[in-house]
Amino acid sequence: MIHYIKLFRPVNCLITFLSVIVAAFIASFNSFPFVAVFFAAVAASLVTAAGNVINDYYDIEIDKISHPERPLVTGVINKNKVIIIYTILNFIALLISFWISPIAFGFVLFTVILLLLYSITLKKVILFGNSIIAFLTGMVFIFGGIVVENVAASVIPAIFAFLINFNREIVKDMEDIEGDLNAGVITFSARYGIKKLKLIILMITAILVLFTIYPFLIQFYKIEYFIFVMILVNPLLVYFLKSIYEDHSKKNLKRMSLLLKLNMLFGLIAIYLGK
């Protein structure tokens, strides 16, 4: 069972689950449809797990070098079983979303198809594949807004999620460069070099830091949001940037990827406090 849990990436699933709940809370009015939001978060988490499963399925050759510890690479999980698990996860997610609303169902179906296309071919398109995953991460917040029927209020956290995860996807590309080259996948870092990729990370981080201040300036969130962002979220982004420029070893890149994931949670807390 533990190998299947590793296959699902439970931390990513938990972040997705919390993101939907936070997005729904931010976008909700006086009432909070707890049951619908809870099941929406479950559906989103299942789609996330399914996306990780199918991505590992198509990434076996890459992971033999980049992530040799993963269940499909070690052979502890059969490839045929992976397809069955992937289908079941998506089926349950679609069933739940259909119960929530037709719009939620269409949203989940679109996400499932896009994740499949990403795993098969789109991830090979330089930076476009990275942007798709970052886009879908941001759309998790839009999904929360859909459930409570107030999408407009979830746009700012969606943009924040997109930017921070775009950075994380680029860092993961840097981390996996050897495995990607071995599998014939030419990423931005493989074609243009780490130095140019760091410039992109610098630009995205600068935009992200400026963007975190914007919601407070327009009085969209309260002072609690601004304090939390300025004390924790943005200093961690600056530290991330400094660390990437000083050390792009695989070990440090993995640390920075985890740091961005943690900072995503801190961003959610800031948004929660500032509502």
N, C-alpha and C positions, 0 to 999 in steps of 0.2 A: 504493500500500500504506500509506503514512504516514497517509492520510486515514481508512482503515479502523481503524488503530491508535488514532487520536484518537477515533474513534467508540466504541471499546471502553472508553476511559478506563483505560489500562494501570496507572496508579498505584493506582486503586481495586481493580483485579483483583489486583495484587501484594499489597496489604494483605489482601484476602480469602484469597489463597493462604497467606500467612504466618500469618494468624489461625487457619486450620484446623490447620496444623502445630503452632503453639504450643499451641492448645487440646488437641490430641491428646497432645502431650508432657506437658502438665500433668496430664491425666486418665489417662495410661497407668500401668500397674503396672511390673513388672520388665522385661517385653518391650515392644518398640515395633514394631508392624507397619508398617514403612516403606513398603512397596509400596502397601498399602491406604490409608494416610494421604496419600501423594503423589497418588494418583489421586483421592482425595476432595477434596484441595486444588485439583486441576485442574478437577474437576467444579464446585466452588463458584465458581471463577474464571470458568468459562464461563457459568454462570448470571448472575454479576455483569455480565459483558460483554453478555449478551443483554438483561438488564434495562436497561442503559444505552442499548442500541440501540433498544429498543421505546419507551423514554421519550423519546428524541430524535425518534422518528417521530411521536409524538403532541404533541410540544412545539415543532413547527416555528414556529408563529406567535409563541409566547412567546420563543423563541430569536432571532427576527429582531431583537428589541430587546435582550434580556438577554445573548445569546451569538451575535452575528452571524457569528462566525468558525467556527462548527461546520459540519461537512461537509454535512449535510442542508440547512442554510440557504443555504450558498454554492452548492449544486447539484452539487458534485463527485462526490457519491454519489447514485445513483438510488433513489427511494423503494421501487420494486419489489424492487430488490436487497437493500434493508435487511430486508424481510420474509423473504427467502430466507436471509439470513445469520442472522437471529434464530432461525429454525426449525432451522437446522443446529446452531447453538451449543447450543440446548436439547436437541436430539435426542442429541448426543454426551454432554452432561452426564447425561441420564437413562440412557443406555446404560451409562456408567461406574458410576453409582450403583446400577443394577440388579445389576451384577457384584459390587459391594461387599456389599450386603445388601438384603433387602426393606424394612427400616426406613429405610435410607439413600435408597432409591428413593422411598419415600413422602414423605420429608422434602424431597427435591429437587423432586418433582412439586408439592407444596404451595407451595414457594417460587416456582416458575415461574408458577403460577396467581395467587398473591398479587401478584407483580410486574406481571403483565399487568393485573390489576384495578386496581392502583395507577395505572398509566400511563393507563388509559382513564378512570377515574372517581374512585377513592378519594383521589387526591392533591388533589382539589378540596374535600374536607371539611376544614374548618379544624382544624389541629393533628393530626387523625387521620392524614392522609397522612404528615406528618412522623414520627409515632410508628411507622408501619408500616415505613418505611425503617430507622429506628433499631432497631426490633424485629428486623428481618431481619438487620441487622448483628450484633446480639447472638446471634442464632440460629446464626450461623456457628460460634461457639464450641461451642454445643450439638451441632452437626454433628460437630465434632472429637471430642467426647465420645462420640457415637454410634458412630463408627468404631472406637474402642478399648473400647467397651462400658463406659464409666464416665461417664455424663452428670452425675452429682452434682458431680464435681470441676470441671466447666466452667461451673457456674452463676455463680460470682463474676465471672470475666472477661466472661461474657455480659452481666451487669448493668452492669459498667463500660463495655463497648462500647455498650450501649443508651443510657446517660446522655450520654456524650461525643458520640455521633452524633446524639442528639436535639437537643443544642445546635447542632451543625453544620448540621442540616437547617433549624433556625430561622434561623440566620445566612444560609443560602442563600436562604430566603424573603425576608429583608430585602434581599438583593442583587438578587433578581429581581422586586421589587415592581412596577416599571414595566412589564415585559413581561407579568407576570401580569394586571395591570389591563387592559392592552391586549387580552389574549386572553379577558377576562371571568372570570378565575380570582380569586376573592376569598379571599385568605389572611388570617391573623390580623393581620399587620402592616397590610394594606390596610384592614381593617374597624375595628380598634381602635387602630391607631397604633403607632409605633415605641417610644414611652415604655412602654406596657404590655408590649410584647414583651420589652423589656429587663428588666422585673421577672421575667418567666418565666425568662429566661436566668440572672438572678441566683439564683433559687431552685434551678434545675437544677444550676448550678455549685457552689452551697453544698452541696447533697446529694451531688454527685459528690466533692468534696473530703473530706467526712466519710466517704463510703463507701470511699475509697481507704485510709483508716486502719483500717477495720474488719477486713480479713483478717489484719492483723498483730496486732491486739488479741486475736483469737481463736486466734492462733498457727497460722493456716492457711498463711501464708507466712513465710519466714525474715527475719532482720534486713536482708539485702541488698535485699529488696523495699522495705522501709520507707525505707531510706536513699535509694534511687533515686527513690522517689515524692516524698519530702520535699525532695530537692535539685533535681529537675528537673520531674517531672510536675505537682505542685501549684503551684509557682511559675509555671509556664507558664499554668495555668488562671487564676491570679490576674491575670497580665499580660493574658490574653485578656479577662477581665471588665473590667478597667480601660480597655483599648483600645476595647472596644465602647461603653462609656459615654461616652468622650471623643470618639469619631469613628465615626459610622456611614455614612461615605461609601462608595460602591460599591467603591472601590479598597481601603480598609481592611477592608471586610467580606470581600473575596476573600482578603486576607492572613490574616485570622483563621480563615477556613474552612480554608486550607492549614495554619495553625498547629495547629488541632484534629486534622487528619489526621495531622500529624507527631507530635503528642502521643499519638495512639492507638498509634503505633509504639513510642513511649517506654514507654507503659503495658505493651505486650506484652513489652518487654525487662525491665521491672521484675518482671513475673510470672514470666518465664523465670528470672531471677536468684534469685527467692525460692522457687522450688519445692524 
